[in-house]
Every structure is written in C-alpha cells, then in structure tokens.
Amino acid sequence: MRVALDINRYVDFCRGVPEAVDVLQKARAICLPFVVLGELRAGFLCGQKSRENERGLTRFLNSPRVTILCADEQTTHHYAALFRQLRDQGTPIPTNDLWIAALVAQHDLMLFARDQHFDALPQIPCV
C-alpha cells in the first residue's frame, strides 16, 4: 500500500495512536505532500517544542519509505478538475486539502486522513 499522509494522521502517528502506527508500519511507501510539510513546520514554529518536533520530523523524513510530494504542472490539472467538481457539487474544501487531493489523484495513492470533507471526492481512495 502506498499512502499520502495528512497532517492529522502524522500527529496521530507521533502520539502513538495505534491505528496510525499500524497503517504506517504496513505501508510500502509513505508520501508527505509538500503542503503537509509546510503546515507541520508552521505549527512547529508557533508551538513550544519547535526544535523537538523538527528533529522528529527529520527522523521521519529520513526513512527510506518516506518521500515528499511536490506539485508540478500535471498536479495543476488534477487540482483544477477537483476544484470544478467540488464547486459543481457545492462542497468546497480547504485549499491545502485540495492540493493534497490533487497529489493523491496524480500519484494514484491512498489518502490517510481524518478529514470528512475528503468524502466529497469519491475518486480519492482513503485508508
């Protein structure tokens, strides 16, 4: 299984939530969208444990199963199609989550997230 990780599931993993630990241990590949990386680092800088959190993230990123997903021109096509679908459905989602969904669609991944608004995108498979 190849998964894209949302911020809430990264936090769950760091806190030792059994479901998150189990899914990530079983995953063949773990992809961290650039947006999630930015959200994590922004949260670290606003918190009290910035250095500790950054060290943990660096260890996580150094795993050979973890890759950072960056957007490219192809991603923008997925983003645009998903944006239109959500607008037509009347079910918009936050912009960062739309970028995550576009990357998941582009790279044919399973999304590991807790946000229910991804349910508005049935083509995005979730763990």
Secondary structure as GFF3:
##gff-version 3
##sequence-region A 1 127
A	DSSP	beta_strand	2	5	.	.	.	ID=ss1
A	DSSP	alpha_helix	7	14	.	.	.	ID=ss2
A	DSSP	alpha_helix	18	26	.	.	.	ID=ss3
A	DSSP	beta_strand	29	33	.	.	.	ID=ss4
A	DSSP	alpha_helix	34	46	.	.	.	ID=ss5
A	DSSP	alpha_helix	50	61	.	.	.	ID=ss6
A	DSSP	beta_strand	66	69	.	.	.	ID=ss7
A	DSSP	alpha_helix	73	89	.	.	.	ID=ss8
A	DSSP	alpha_helix	95	107	.	.	.	ID=ss9
A	DSSP	beta_strand	110	112	.	.	.	ID=ss10
A	DSSP	three_ten_helix	116	120	.	.	.	ID=ss11
###
